[in-house]
């Protein structure tokens, strides 16, 4: 789908029928955290009060029209989101400034940054990409503003060296980051905004984003002790409950969510829905994390199951109704749940959209085992006309489990009992009887496509091949989510940029590779590792091959470079292959690491040039079954990736040269005392 690309200063009218938008700030360096923010400005380009500053410590405006939804990983890196309900923005708010900030470093280190405006269905309305940043630590990327009763968006691209606090101060926010609780006498000082970016084209009649700075001294005033704090709160982590009074190891503690007696179909869906909603009510950080993924504000959560609504002469019964209250505003979503191999239905979702529009609800949420190949994609296409007033969002059970694991493993819950409840819920999800499996089915065309690859009859244009190709990309995203939750860092599924925004081209490329070479391939980028984790499923040989490539030291002999590698791989299984790539083109050597340990010269003898890189690869058996937890294709892929990361990838560190040594200066003789 084509959408307008804005240049700096350019503006664009938003569609008149769009009332709810998300502003998405994206960047490629997933190990760097960028926080989105918004400022509600009056006709003078200033906030009306400190409450008009929406960011991580103040995630919603008082009227609920603008909400900070947090930061999450994507296939291309990471993103931060701001949700705006244009229909409820107060009349005296003329402009919403859209900013971003980094707590450490500067935007110049991040390369390209993209600001996208998307509608309730996830379709991009406008995009602004910039690589102009240098030393700035805060940026206003764009603004959404009124003109003659319509809403427009404009690309701005204006930076601050003084961080989020400096940006907010210039728009009239009273910042109180001083650790000293005592009030201090301060005077307003000129801003250190980047003057080079001050001039931004504007169409006449529109309030200017850049606030006028005082040119005359202002009398000292008392610094507010109740100003906004931009310092991030420390992450808290609970201690797991320990049951230590059992007399034997075989004693098992009682389970909060039992899988005994769980059937299939509707019974399975009811159990899973009830477990999810009750856990969200008991564990507020988990409720916030799940609700943020579907655009809800931060607030008090309540959930209700199987509520009946009238639709004409019939009734529709969603699996749950989600309610989040903040102040006087109540956000509402209808939830449709599928477990096991259950598939979402277009007609059912459209019925819920009709009910939500009539009741003036915010969103319809689908939850199933479908893992879309890219964030924001929907597993079912619906009539877009039904999305004018109500958003449609999709969650996978894999994403729900991901949020639970992140909270348990990496902080965010400081109550021991809440941590136990969440752990029990996760234990329930992990049981096959729950039906809330993360990713277990390659789809009904898997066996046919697998056999066609083996027989050499598969063609890239086969619709079945394209369907299986999309499922492989979903599995790759699932691998990234699992590792993200386990490691506590954002693992990126690396795709060519055009494939990230064009599912048709992406699936065609995967199917073409499968038909030509008989392989699937996924590249996972894990922050802090020496090289990417590449997972290759070779359908013709029934093998899963995992590999990683690391740069060799750029000094010393080839023998010393090989020794540097072997020291890091003392406990690596002997069947791991080591390939040494030499500086002379076409000069490579490959042996099993067991043989290299016994005689390192098998890789270096008779080779010209220096070793420039090493490639490590290990093969695992490939399961052929379509689904299930044992001997299935998916299980073999996930277990192989986990094993190779644990035994090889996480053992490796990039080579770091020694610090340069000072040149010894000749010491001059000191004169003798007379």
N, C-alpha and C positions, 0 to 999 in steps of 0.2 A: 504494500500500500504506500502510495506517495504522500508525503506531507511536507509543509513548508519548512525550509531551513532558514533561520533568521541570521542576519548579520548584525554586528554591533550597532545599536541605535534604531534598528528596524522594528516596526510594530505590525501587529496582525489582529484582526477582529476574531473573537471566539464565536462559534456557532450560537445562534440565539436560543436553540433548544437545549443547550448544555448548561446544567446548573451545578453539577459536581465535577470537580477536576482534581487530579493529583499533580503536583509539581515534583518531578523526580530529578535529583542531582546525582549524576553517575560519574565514576572515575575508574580507571583500570588497575591502580595499585591497591589491591584488596587489603594489604597489611597496614595501610594508612587509613585512619578514621577521619572522615569529613562529616561534620554535623550541619544539617539544614536548619534554617531559621526563617522566620517571617515577621515583618513589622507592619502593623495596621496604622496607616498614616492619614492625617486629616488634610484639609485643603492647603495648609501651610507646610506640608511635608514633614510633620512631626507626629509622634505618637500622642494619643489623647491622655494616656496614663501608662505606668509601667506594665500594666496588665496587657497592653497591646504588643508586647514582645513575646513571641511564641518560639520556644526552643526546648532543648532537652530538660532543663530544670523547670520549665513552665510550659508544658506540652499542649496547652489549649487556651484559646482566647476565652474571655469571660462569657461571650455569647455563644460559644461553641462552633462558630463558623469556620475557624481555621485550627488545624490540629497537626502537631508534629507526630509522625508515625514511626520514627526511629530509622535505624540503619540495618541493612541486610546485605547478604552476598548475592551476586548475580553471576551468570556465565561469563560476563566480560569484566568482572571485578567486584564492585560494590556500589550501593546506591543508598541515598537518604531521601525520605519522602515527606512532603507536606500536603495535607488534604484541605481543600477549600470548597465550602458550600457557598457558591456565589449568590444563591437566593436568600441567604440569611446574613450576609455581610451588612453591618449597620450602614444606614444611609450617610452618616457623617464620615465614613471611611472612604476616601477617594482612591487610595492606592495601597496595594499590598506589596511591599518590597521583599524580594526573595533572595535570601543570603545563604552563605556557607562559610564554615570556619574550620581550621585545624588547630588542635591543642598543641601540637608539636610540629616544628618544621614550617614550611611555607608552600604556597600553591605552585610556585615555580618548579618544585621537585616532582609534581604529579603529572606533568605533560598535559594532555588534552582532558578537558572537563566538559560534560554535556548537561544541559538543562532541557528537560523535556516536559511538555504539558500534555497530559493524557486524560481522556474522558473516562466515564464509569465502566466502560467495557475494556479499557486498557489500550484503546487506539490513540496513537500519537496525533495531537493537533498541531504542535509546533515544536521545533528543536533549535537550540542555540549551542554551538560548540566553540570553545575558546581554548587557545594555548598561549594567550598573551601574558599570563601571570608570571611574576618574577619573585619578589621578596614578600608579597602580601600573605598575611595569615588569615584574612577574612575578605570576603568578596560579596558584592551584590551582583548576582548573575542576571537578574531580570526583575520585572514587575508586572503585576496584573492591576489594571486600573479602569476606571469608568470614563466613558466619554459619550455624552448625549444619550444616556440611558443604556448604552451597550458596554460590554466588557471587552477589553483588549489586552494583549500581552506584548511586552517590549523587551528586547534584549538590551542589557545595560553594560555589564563587564567593567565594574568599578571596584578597586581594591583598597584595603587598609593594611598598614603594617602593624597596627595596634591590636589586632585580634578581634574577637567577637565583642569584647567589652568596648573597644574603641568605636567599632561600627555602631553598636547600639547607642552609645553615648551621643554620637552625632545626630541621631534621630530623636533625641530627647529622653532616652531611658536613663533613669538614675541607677548607676551601677554601684554595688557595695561588695567588692571583693577583698576589702581590707580585713585581715584576720583580727585586727585590734577592734574590740567591740566598742571602744570609746569614740564618740563623735569627734571629728576633726574639722578644723577650719580649712576650707579649700576655696580656691578661686577657679572659675572656668578658664580653661586655657585653649588656645587654638588647636584644632584637630591636626593630626599628622596624616590625614588622608592623602593618597597619592594624587597630586595635582595633575599629573599627566593624563589621568583618566577622567578629569572633572567634566570635560565637555562632552555631553551626550545629546545627540539630536533628539528633538521632541516635536511632536505635532502640536500645533497651536490649540489652546484651550484645555490642555491636559496639565494637571499639577506636576511640577518638576520634582524629580526624585531627590536631587542634590539639595540639602538644606543650606540656607544662608548661614555663614559663620559670623560671629560677632567681630566687629572691627574696632570697637572701643572696649576698654577694660570694664569688667563687670564686678560689682561689689562682692566681697567674700560672702559666702553663705554656708550654712550648716550642712555638712554632708549627711544625707539621710541614713539612719541606722536600719531602715527597712527597705533599702533598695534591692534591686535584683542581683543575685549572685550568679556569675557565670562559671564559677569553679565547679567542676564535676564532683558529684558525690561518690564516695568510695564504695566499691562493690562489696557486698556482704555475702558471706558463705556460711551455711549451717553445718553442723556436725551430724552425720548419720546416726540414727538410733541403733544401739547395739544390744542384741539379745544374748546374754551371757550365762543364763541360769539353766540352760538345757543340760540334762545329765548325759545325753548321748548325741553324737553328730547327726543321727537320723531324725531327731526331733525337728519338726518344722513349725515356724510361727504361723498364726492365723493370717489369712490373706484378706485384704480389704475388698478387693474385687475378685471374686471367685469365678473360675471358668467351668466349674462343675455344672453340668446340665445345660450348657450353652448349645443351642441348636444352630440351625442355619437360617438364611433368609431374614425375615422380619424380626424374629427373636434375637438373632445376632446383632442386627442393627439397633434394636432397642437397648440391648445391654451396653453396646459400645457408646451410644449416644448418652445414656444415663451416666456411665462412668466418666465421660468427657465433661459433661455439664457440671456434675457434682464436684469434680476435681477443680474445675475453673472457679467454682464458688468458694471452695475451701482454700485455694492457693492463688491469691490475688496476683502475684507476679506472673504466674502462668496464664491467668486470664488476660492480663495486659498484653503479654507476648502474642497469644493467639489472636486476640481481637485486633491488635495493631496490624496484623497481616491482612485483615479484611477491611481496614479503613476506619475502625472504631476509635473514639477518643479515649483518653485515659480517664477512668472514673470507676464507680461502683458497678460491679457486674452482677446480673441475675439471669438465670436461664430457666426456661419452662419447656416441658416436653409434650409433644403431640397435642398441640392446640388446634382446634377446628376453626376454620374460616369459611364463610359462605362465599361462593362464587357463582352467581346466577342461581340456578336451581340445584346446584350441587354443592358439595363441601370438599375442601382441600385441607389436608392435615400435614403440615411440615413436621419433620422429626423434632425440631426444637425452635424456640423463639429466643433470640439473644437480645438482652437489654443492657445498655450501659448508660448510667446517669452521671451527669456532671453539672452541678448547679441546677438551673431550671430546665436544662435541655436533656432529652432522652433520645439516645441513638438506638435503633431497632433493626435487627436483621432476622430473616427467616433462613433456617438451616435445613438442607436436604442431605441425608447421610446414606452412603452405600458402603457395604463391607464385602469382603471376599471378592468374588468376580462380578458383583453387581455393577451394572452400568447406569450412568445418569441418562435421563430421558429428556429430550427437548421439550415435549409437551408439558411434562411435569414442571420443569423450571419456568416455562413461560406462564403457567398457571400461577405460580408463586410470584412472579414479577407483576402480574395483573393485580393480585391481592395486595402486594407491597405498595404499588402505585396508588391504589384506592385508599389504603390506610396511611399513606404518606410515610411509609417506612423508608429506610436508607439503602438497604442492600439485601440481595438474596445470595446466600453462600452455599456452594456445593462442596461436599466433603466425601472423598472416595479414595480408592487405591490408585487412581489415575495420577501419574506424576507427569505433568506437562513437560515437554522438552525444553521449554524456556519459561522463565518467570513471567507471569502475566498472561500466558496463553490459557485458553479455556478448552476443556476436553469436549465440550458440546457447543456448537454454534446455534445461537437463537436469533430471533427477529430483532434487528438492531433498533427498530422503532420502539421496542418495549424498554430500552435502556435509557430513554431520554430523561426520566425522572428517578430511576432506580438503578443502582450499580449491580453488576453480577460479578462475583469473585469466586475463585476456586481454591480450595485447600486440599492437599493430599495428607493421608495419614502419616506419610513419611515426614512431612513438614511439622505436623503436630508432635510426633516423637522427637524430631530434631529440637524443637523449642524446649521440651521437657529435659532432654539430655544436656542442653546448653546450660539451663538453670541449675541442674544438679551437679554438673561437673565443673562449672566455671563461675559460680557465684550468682547472686541475685535473690537468694532466699536465706533469711537469717533466723527463721523459726524451724526448730528441729522437727516438730510435728508436721508442719507443712511439707518439709522435705520428705518425710516418710510417706505422706499421702501421695505426693507426686511420684515417688519411686514405686509405690504400689500400682499406680495407674500405668506407669511405663512397663512394669512387669506384666500387667494384664495385656497391654498392646503387643508385647513381644510373644505372647502365647498364640500359637496357630489358631486355636479355637475362637479367639476374639474376632477374627475376620478383618481386623485392622492392621493387616500386614503392610510392611513398608513398600515392597516391590517384589512380586512373586510370579508374575505371569507375562510371558512374551507375546501373548495373543494367539488367536485361533489360526493364524497363518504361519506360525513359527515352524511347525514340522514340515509343511509343504515347501517353504522357502529353504529350510536347512537341507532337505533332501535334494532340491533343485541345485543348490550350490555344489553338493557332493557329486551330482551327476553331470555338472557342467552345463545345465540347460537354463539357468537363471539369466534373465535379461533385466537390465537396469530400469526399463520402463514398465515392468510388471507392477501392477497396483499392489499386489501382495508384498512385493519387495519394498515398496515405498512405505507401506504400513509397518513392516518389521523394522525398517530403518528408523522411523520415528520412535518406535519403542526402544531401540538401542540408545538413541539420544536421551530419552527419558531415564533409562538405566544409568547412563553416564552422569546425569544430573543427580540421581539418587546416590551414586558413589560419592560425589562431592559433598552432598548433604550429610551423609554418614560420617565422613572424615572430619567435616567441620564440627559436628557435635562432639566427636570423640577427642579431637585435638584442641578445640577452643580457638582455632584460627579459621579464617574464611578460605576454604579450598575452592578454587576456581576451575570449572570445566572450560577449557580453552577451546573456543571456536573462532573461525575466521569472522571478521566483523560483519561481513554481509550475510553470513549464515545466522548470526544472532538476531537479525531483524527480518529475515526472509525464510520462513519455515519450509516453503516449497523448494527453494534452492538447496537448503541444508539437507533435507531428506533425499533429494535427487542425488546429491554428491555422495551420501552414505550408501545409497543403493547401487550407484555406479561402482564404487570401490568394492562392494560385496560381490557384485556380478563379475567384475574383472579379476579380483585377487582372492576372493573368498574370505575376506577378513572384515571385521569391525575394528575401529580404533577409537580410543578415548584418551585425551591428554588432560591430566589433572595437575594444576599448579598449586603447590603447598608452600605458604610463606615459611622462610627459614630453612628450607632444604637446599641441597647443592644442585639439584636438577629436577625436572618435571617427572612425574610418575606416568608412564605410558602403558595403557592396558590394551592388548591386542587379542581379540578372539578369532582364532583361525579355524573356521568351520570345516575346511577340507582336511585338516590334520587332527581335528578334535583336541586342540591344545589352546590353553590360555598362556600367552607370553606377556610378562611384565618386564619393563626395562626402564632404566634411567641413564642419563648421560651427564658426566661431570667433566669440567675442565681440569686438565693436568697442571701442576705447577709449571711456571714459565722459566724456571731456572734449574740447574743441575742436569745430570745425565739421565738417560731414559731409565736406567736401573734405579736411580734414586727416586725418580717420579713414581715408578711402579712400587717401590718400597713404601712411599707415602700412602698409596692406596691400600696396600695389604695390611698395614698397621691398623687401619680403620675397620677392616673386615675380618677380624680374627674369628668371630663366631658365625660367619656366614656359611650356609650349607655348601658342600663341595660341588653340587651340580650347577651352581650359578656360573654362567659364562662371563668371561672378561674379554672384551675386545679393546685392543690398543690401537688408536688411530695416530699415525705418524704424520709429520709435516710434509713428507713427500707424498704427492697425490697418488692414490691407489695403493698405498703401502699400509696395510692393516694386518693384525694378527689376532686370533681368537682361540682361547683355550678355557677349559673348566678351571675354576679357581683352585680346586684340589691339586691339579697338575701344576699350576703356577706357584702354589705354596711350596711344592716339592722342589721345583726348579724354575725360578723366575726368568731364567734366560730363554725359556721356550717362547716367550713373547717378544724378546728383544734381539736375540741372536740373528745376525745377518740382515738386520733392518737398517735402512738409511734414514737419516733425519731424526728428529726428536719426537717423543710422544706429546701430542697436543690435547688429547681427550681420551677418556675411558667410557665404554658403554657396558653396563652390567645388565644381564638378562637372565630370567629364570622361567622355566616352563612348568605348567601345571595341567592336570587332566581337565578336559572340558566336559561338563555335563550336557546331555542332549535333550533332557525332558523340557517340555514347555513351561511347567510350573511345579510347585511343591518346594519343600525345604531340603530334600535329599536328592542327589544326582540330577538336579535341575541346572539348566544353563545359567540362570541368574545366580544361584548359590555358588556355582564354580567361579563366576566372575568376581563376586564380592569377596569370597574367601581368598582367592588368589591375590587380589589387590591388597587386602589386609595383611596377608602373610608377607608379601614382598616389601610393603612399606615398613613393617615391623622389623624384618631381618636385614634389610639392605638399605632402604632409602633413609630411614631415620638414624642410621649409623654414620652416614657420610656428612662431612663438613667441607665447605669450600676451602681451597687453599688460600691462606693469608700469608703474604710475604713478611719477612722479618722487618722490623723498623730500620730505616736507613741509619748507618753508623756515621758518627762525626769523623771528619778527617783530622788526624792528630796533627796539631800545629807544633813546629819545632820550638822548644822552650829556649828563651833568650837567657843568657847568663846574667845573674844579678851582680851588680858592682860590689866589690869587697869593701868592707868598712875600713876607713883609713885610721 
